[in-house]
Amino acid sequence: MDLHDIRVKLLKVIAKGKALGCNGLSEDCHYIPRKVLYDYWSQDMVSSVISKAGPRVGDGFVGRDYRIILSILVYINKSTLISEFIRRDLDDSNLPLQSSEWPYEIDDPSSNFDDTIWQFYDNQWSFCPLELSGDSVIHKRVLHRKHILPFTEKWLAKSSIGEDGVVYAVVVDNINQTTEEAKSPEVFALKVYSSDQKLVFEKETNALAALAKTTSGHIVRYYGSFIQGDTYNILLEHADGGTLSDFLRETAPPVRQDEILSFWESIFAIASALKELHSTSARNDGSFGRHGDLKPENILWFKSNNVSKHPCFKIADPGLQNVQPAPPRNIKGSNTTHAKIGTVRTNIYTPFEAARDWREQLGPSHQRGPKWGDKRLSSTNDQRNIGYDDWSLGCLFLECLTWLESGYQEVERFRQSRRDELTKKAIKYDDCWPAFDDGSGLLSSVEDIFDNLRSQLDGREKGDGDKLTLRILDMLQNEVLVPQDKGRIRAKDMLKVFRSDDTETDGYAIAQNDWGLEVNTRADWKKEERMRWGYSARTASLRGY
């Protein structure tokens, strides 16, 4: 087969196999999937082309390492110049070329190679789309504006909250891969930041790279990041269900006891992920992590990725997460980060000790804290305890428990009651309300929801699912949604609620099994709890302490 026939056939293959993507100029661009080219080149055709390139060119490794370069040269009708690439050891792994200027001496100055390399540079983008796969990670790669992204579809993701970048769902056609068997297209989440959000992008990608080593399977997976033009992009696992908020709103609460147990198992996977996050080190210096913005919108809900019918939840948006050197421990089981307050977003799931700290720095008129990026605190150091995450997780669990017992409308009423209470107290929370406390203790509406839930559970015969729900309710009220200095337990300790055998101790054997407390009756448990954790005056009175 002569060069003309090979080129004509290649052009037909390209016309038939091209796919549509987009570049950094927001232009729709066709590209040639790598697998199409790999399937096209037989060893005989490679030999036919390079036989015209001179005696120094061998065909064996060319057919393996230079198929893309050879395709581009044949496409621009300059195949004999393959020798210039081989001389410089520039194979397919060096594509795309970053400059249209050839930095080397040319064998044949009369070949007009400068013009050829310009043609090569200009046409290479269609042959070199960005390779994306769930099996590999690119990290902060800088792309030319003409570099084509193999996104066959793109739409605004359901889980996009629009505060820090825009989140899209993108379909990546795996035909760009070179494996023998083409996979089905994959869907990713693409988070796009603007140039003025570069710092947030840097923080998030650094945290995601550190968390890529985790093994719980319940932290959203990081596939890579790249910078193209004025955009900073992060490629993540796509949650086809949306967020925890979407799940609670769209799903009916389980009724059967085994379904209730499965639900709690799914939800408490978040505690397992948080435990892993808190022990993640970004450096070899005793670092640890903190999320700092746990809320329903940052818990992603996966449907199709789960083999079973049970919901699957994963922690997302660690862009505000601090993976920093751990200071000395001055309280048993307590880690503290020294972070700038201006880098931590406040939200309705922040504990009351945070509000106290903010008032000390901003003045008594600030009941809740600064807005995102408050410049008055941009240089102020604040000891921020990773126990804040544990509080936030407890708030999430309490709303889930409310949904489990009474449905999503009750969750909405619960939020409105907190909002009304804060309004009556003339506390301005800006975008942080409806919180669970007023800066000095739990809101009465939160105390009321505890009492209502307990009344519902106590008023019926309990199966295994209900018994676990009651244990979780006790844990939230007595050990999680309490001040840090009253012994708030950590995420890792919350997992122990699953490890008790409550057949003889009415749901309280967890105390004996996990903390070594010698209690075998509810009365002993109540006495020990009073001494260990303490209660608000209202709770103690209502529960007969």
N, C-alpha and C positions, 0 to 999 in steps of 0.2 A: 504494500500500500504506500503510495507516495505522499509527500507532505500536503499537497493540495487536498487529496481525499481525506486524510486524517483531520485536517482543519474543517472541512465541510461537515464531516460527521460529528466533530466536537461541537460545532455551532448548533447542529440539530439537537444534540443531547442537552446542551445548555438551554435552548429554547423550550424544550419539553420539561426539563427537570428543575427550572428556576423556581425560587420561592420568594414570597414578599416579606420584607422586614422594614425597619426604619433606621435612620441614622441620627447623629447628634444635632442635625439641623431641622429635626422634626419632619423630614422628608420620607415618603414611602419609597423604598428602594428594593429592587430585585437582587437576590444573591443566589449563588450556586452552592447548594449543600455539598459539603465535602464528600459525603458518601457517593453522590452522583459521579463525581470525578474519579474517586477511587475505583468505582465499578467500571468506569469507561476504559481506563488504561490497562491494556494487556501488555505482557512483556514483549510481544512481537511488535506492537505499535511503538513502544518506548524505543526499541532497538532501531526501528525504521527512522525515527526522528533524530536520535543522537548520532546515527551513522553519518549524518551530514555535518556534525559539529566538530569533527577532527579526531585524530587518533588518541588524544589524551583522555577522552571521555569514555568511561565504561558504563554499560547499561544496567548492571545488576543493582547497584545502590541507588541509581537514578530512579528506577522504577519503584523503589521503596521510600526514598527520602525527598524526591524532587517532583512529585506528581502535580502539586499545586503550581509551583514555579513553571514547570513544563506546560501546563494548561494555559497559564497567562501568556507565555511566550508564543505558543501556537495561536492563541486567540488574537494577538496583535501582529501575527505573521513574522515573528522574529525568533523562531525556535533555535536557530543555529547559535544564538548567543548564550545558550545554556552553559557553555564552557566558562564564561565569565563568573557565573554564580558558583560553579563547582570549584574553580580555582580559589575562591575566597571562603570556601566552606559555608556558604550561605544557602541552607536548605529550607524546607518548608517551615521548620520550627522558628525561623527568623522573620517570618511574615506576621503582619504587614511591615514593609519597609517604612521607616519613620521620616525619610527625607527623599526628595526627588533628585538629589545630587549624589552621584556615584563617587565615593571617597577614595577609590583605588585607581591605579594606573591601568589604562586600557591596552590590551594586546594589539589591537588593530585600530589605530587612531582614525583611519578612514571609514570606520563602520558606522559613524554617526551614533555612537552609543549613548551620548548625552540625550539625544532625542528619544532613543529607545527606552532608556531608564525612566524618562518622564512619562512615556506612554504606559510603561509597566506600573509605575507608581499610581497613575491616575485610574487604571483599570483594576488594580489589585483588590480594591475594596469589595467588589462583587464576588471575589473568590475567597475572601478571608473574613467571613462573618465571625463575630465573637462566639467562641465555643462555650456553651453553658450546659451543665449537666448536674444532676443531683449527686453525682459521684465525685465531683471535684469542686474546689473552692478557688476563686480569684479574690485577691484582697487589695483594695485601694489601687486598682490598675488604672492608669491614665490612658484614655482612648482619644484618638483623633476624632474630630467632628464627623468625618466621613466614614468612620468605622460603623459597619452595619450590625444592628442588634437583631437576632433572629426571632423577633416577636411577631408571630402570625396573627395574634389577637391581643387587644389591650383594652381594659375597661376599669372604671373606678371601683375599687374593692369595697365590699360591704362593711369591712372592718375599719375603713379609713375614717379617722376622727379629725383630721385636718388641722391639728394643733402644731405638729412638728413634721412638716413635709406632707406630701400627698402619697397615698398608698394605692397602687394599681394592682390588678391581677393581670398577668401576662402569660400567654401560651407560647412555649418554646417547642418548636418542632424538632424532635430527636433525629430526624433524617440527616441533620448536620453531623451526627456522630458517625464514627467509622467502624462500628461493630457490625458483625455479619447480620445480626437480626435487628432491624429497626424497631425501636420501642414506640409506644404510643406517645403523643405529645404530652409534655409535662406542664403543669400550671404552677407558677411561682407568684409570690408577692413582691412587687417592686416599689420600694419606698424612695421617693425622689425629694431631695432637699435643694433649695436654691443656694446661690453662692454666698449669701449673707448668713447661711446656717451651717457654714463649714465646721465650726467648732462642735456643734451638736453631732454632725456626721462623724467627726473624728472620735468623739467620746463613745458614740454608739458602736462604731465598727471595732474599736479597741475592746470594748466589753464583749461584743459578739464573738470576736476571735478567741478571747479567753474562755468564753462559755462553750465554744465548739468542742472542747475536750470533755464536757460533762456527759454523763451516761444515763441519766434518769429517763430521757425520752420525753420530758414534759417541759422543756424550754425550747422555744421555737428555733428551728434549725436555720443556720446561717450558711448561705451558698456563695456569698461573695459580695464585693463592692467594686464600683468603678466610678471614675470621674470623667465626664464628657462635656466639653464646653463649659457652660455655667451651671451644670447640674451635678449633684453628688448623689449617687444611686446605691441602694442596698438591696440585694436579692435575698429573699427569705422564703421560708416554707409558707405555702398559701393555706389559709384556713377557710375551707369551703362552707363552714357553717356560720362564720362570723365571730362574734364575741360571746362571752358569758351572758351579757345583757340580752343578746339575741336569743340565746338558749332559754333563759328564764321566761322571756316574753312569748316565745313561739312554741314551747313544749309544755305539755300537761304534766303535773307532778306525778311520780310513780305512786302506785297504790299497794301492790303486792310487796310483801316483806323482802323477798329476794331482790326485787327491783330497787327498793330503798337502800339495801346494803350495797348494791352495785353503784348506785348514784353516789353514795358517800365515798366509796372506793375511788371513783373517778375524780371527785372534787378534792379529796385529800392527796391526790397525786400532785396537786399544786404545792402542798406543804412539803412533799418530798423534793420537788424541784427547787423550792425556796431554800430548803436545807442545803441542797447542793450548791446553789448560788452563793449562799453565805460562806461556804468553805472554798469557793473558787479563788485561785491565785493567778493573777496576771503576770506576776514576776516572782523570782525566787527570793522574796524578801518578807515573807509572812503576810502577804496581802490577803484581803478578803473582800467579798462583794456585798453590795446592798442595792436593792432595786430602786426604792425611793418613790415609786409611783404606782403601787399596786391598786388596781380598781377593775371593775367588771370589763371595761373597754380594753384593758391590757391583758385579759385572759382570753385566749383564742379557743374557739370551738371547732373541732375537726369531726367531720362525718365520715367521708369515704376512706380516710386513712386508717380507720379503726377496723380491725378484722371482725371484732364482735359488734353487737348492737348497742353496746354501752357508749355513752358520750366520752370523748377524749378532749381534755383541756390542757393547754400549754401556756406558760408565762411568755409574754411578748414585751416589746418596747423597753429594752434595757438601756436606752440611750441616756437616761438620767441615772443610771446605775453607777455607783462609785466602786471601783476596784482599786483600793488604796492600801498603803501600808497600815497594818494594824497597830494601834497604840497599846501601851501596857494595859492589862486587864485589872481594873480596880474593884470590879464586882464579879463575883463568881458567875460564870456563864454569860458575861456581857462583853461584847465588843463595841468599840466606839470608833467612828471615823471622824477625822478632822477635815471637814469640807466647807467650802464657801456656800453660804446660804443661797446666794444668788444663782447657784447652779442646781438647785433642788426645787422642783415644782411642788406646790402645795395642792392638796386635794381633800375631798370630803372624808377620806379614810385615814387622815393623819391624826395621831394621838394627842391628848391634851397636854402632855409635857412639851410638845413642839410649840403649841400656842403660848405656853408659859415662857419658853425661851425667846420667842419672837417678841413678846410684849416687853421683856427686859431690855431688848435692843432697840425696838421701835417706839416704845412708849405705851402707856396703858390704853390708849385709844385703839390700838391694833389688837383686836381680840383673837384673830386667827393667824395672821402672818402676811408676808409680802406676796405680791404677785410675782409671776415668772420674771426673772431678770431685774428685780428691784435694785437699782444702782446704789441705794443707801447701804446695802449689805454686800455689795460686790467684793469688798475687801475685808469683810468681817468673818473671822473663823468661828465656827460653831461645832460643838461636839454633837454629832448626830448619830444616835444609837441605831444599830441594825434591828433593835427591838421595835422601831417604828414599823418595819415591814411585818412583824408578827402581829402588831395591832391591826394593821390594814387587812391582813389575812383573816383575822378574827371578825372584822366588820363584813368582809365578803361572805364568810361562813354563816354569819347571823342572817344575812339577807337570803342566802340559799336555804337556810332552815325555815325562814318565814315562808318562802316559796313552796317548800316541801309540804308544809302543814296547811297553807291557805291559798296558794296560787299567786300568780304575778300581780293581780290587783291589790292584794294585801301588801306586797312589796312596795307598790306605788303609794299606798296609803301610809305605810310606815315612813317613807321618805317625806311625804307631805306633812306628817305630824311633827317630824324633826324640824322641818322648815318653819312651820307655824310657831313652834316653841322658841326657836331662835329669833324669829321676828318679834315675838312678845317681849323677849329680853333685850330688844333693840341692839342686837349684835349683827353687825354688817360683815358678812362672810365673802362678799364679792362672788367669785366663781367657785368658791370652795364649799359652799353649803349645799345640801343639808348634812352637816357633820353629825357625829354620834355623841359629841360632848360640847360643853360650853367654855372649855378652857380650864375648868376646875373640877369637873366630874362628869359622869354619864348624864345625858339628858333624861328627864322623867319619861319621855316617850320611849326611850330605849329600855329603861327599867320596866315599863309597862309591857313591851313586847316580850321580854323575858317571862313575865308573870303569865301573860296570855298563852304563850307557847307551852309553858309548864302545865298550865291548867288543861290545855287540850290533850297533852300526852298523858297526864295523870288520870284523865277522865275516861280512858278506854283500856281494854285488855291489850297488853303489849306483846308483839312478836319480836323476833331478833332485830328487825330493822328499827322498830320503835325504841327498843332498849338502847341501841347504838345512838339513835337520835337524842335520847334523853342524856346519855353520857356526854355527847357533844355539847348539848345545851349547858350542862353543868360546867364543863370545861371552859366554854366561852364566857360564862358569867363570872366564874370564880378564879380563873387562871389566865385568861387572855385579855379580856377587855377590862383590865385593871391597870393602875399606874405602874410604871416600870419599877419604881422603888418598893412596890408591894409584891414583887415576884412574878411579873408577867413571864409566862413560859415561852420558849422558843418554838419555831416551826418543827424542829426535830422531836420536841417533846409532845407536840400535838398528835404526832403519828402514833403515840403509845395508846391512844384511845381505842385502837383496833386490837390491842394485844391482851385484853382482859377477858376473863371467864366470869360472867356475871350471874351464873346460875344460882349461887348461894348468897351473894352479897347485894342483890338488888341493884346491880349496875355499878357498884363502887369498888370492885376488886382491883381495878386499875391502880388504886392508891397503894395497895399492898404489893402488887406485882411489880410496879414500875418505880416506885419511890421508896419502897421498903417500910412503909408505914404499917404498923401493926394494928390494922383496923378491920373488923369483920362485920360491923353493923353500920347502918346509916347514921345512928347517933354518934358512934365513934368517929365516923367520917366527918360529920358536921363539926364536932369539937376540934378535931385535928385541923380542919380547914380554917376555922376561925383563928387559931394560933398561927397557922402557916402563912395565910395570904391576907386576911383582913377583908372587911366589907364596907361599903358605904352605909351610912346610918339608915337610909331608907330600906336598903336591901336586907340589912340585919333585922330591922323591925318587921318587915313583911314576912320574912322566913322564920321568925320566932327565935332569933339568936339573942 
